[in-house]
Amino acid sequence: MKLIKLFLKIIGWFLLTIVILFGGFILYITITDFQPPQVEILVEKSTDGSTQVIQQDTFSLINWNIGYAGLGKDMDFFYDGGKGVRPTRELSKKYLTNIIDFVKRNDTVDFWLLQEVDLKSKRSYYVNEVELLTESKRESHSVFAQNYKVPFVPVPVYAPLGYVESGLLLFSEFTPTESIRYAYPLIASWPDKLFLLDRCFVLNRYTLKNDKDLIIINTHNSAYVYDSVLRVKELQIIKKVMIDEYGKGNYVIAGGDWNQNPPGYKPSDDYNKHKFFPSIVKMNPDFMPDGWKWAYDNKAPTNRQNDKPFTVGDNGTTCLDYYLVSPNIDLIDVEVIDLKFEDSDHNPVYLRAKLTP
């Protein structure tokens, strides 16, 4: 009987210790929770008259979620039904080297909209990807906006993601007169929201020769949330900003990882031999007023399923990365650059557009 009581006492103390440790961990994560302001000025609007005035009216952009150089073709991912958490150090280095080389090779592009660029994370071996990419584009102007900062992500239990710092990176060949980070609403409940991205978009403003502004927006919208009401709530933030800017006579281009198919999206031809898999949620065709244009290429996918390493025609693929442009902009070319998901689970998307008088 004494042995049984001792055993139960030990079990009781063990369980109490676990509860205290877990409670302390949640308290620590809550106290240190990254809480950026709703609107954050990243680059102050120039007031000294030194604003660069852009003379051209035709621009090129590349939009690319680089997957923190951790989700190349050799990887699967636990969030998407796989088991992988991070690649080997060698693979991570190879993916990042190839991503940087791609950026260098396309040095004539006016704007780069990059998502999931790590600043300091266990998943990317604490390599400062922002610094390395910025160094590769040292002749350009760069803006970084953090959207993920968690001291310790405890999943998966067998190999936790651990420390994460990441965000959006925007390069331009022109000096922005202003750059603003707009926070999306937190649409996950507590305590999940403590460990997820603080979604946002970044608005860069450029002055044109006709005294109007060119507005370039880099966005990364929510994934793993299938409640349409919550997604609409999130999208209303960027919609209002875009419509307000267009109402002032400005030109607006928003690109990024929207995490849902654009309205009416269907693949064409043989989809470059990929297997199509529609996203669970899709963009509402009535999301924007008449005249606004969804700019996407349906001849190849921009995103692949990560439940297993990638093989063309085996993994499901779809379109999550594209652009939304205001009515006063003409589309010249939109093209998915099909890299076969060699170094990221997303393909880059090229856009060429012209401003109308």
Disulfide bonds with the S-S distance in Angstrom:
none
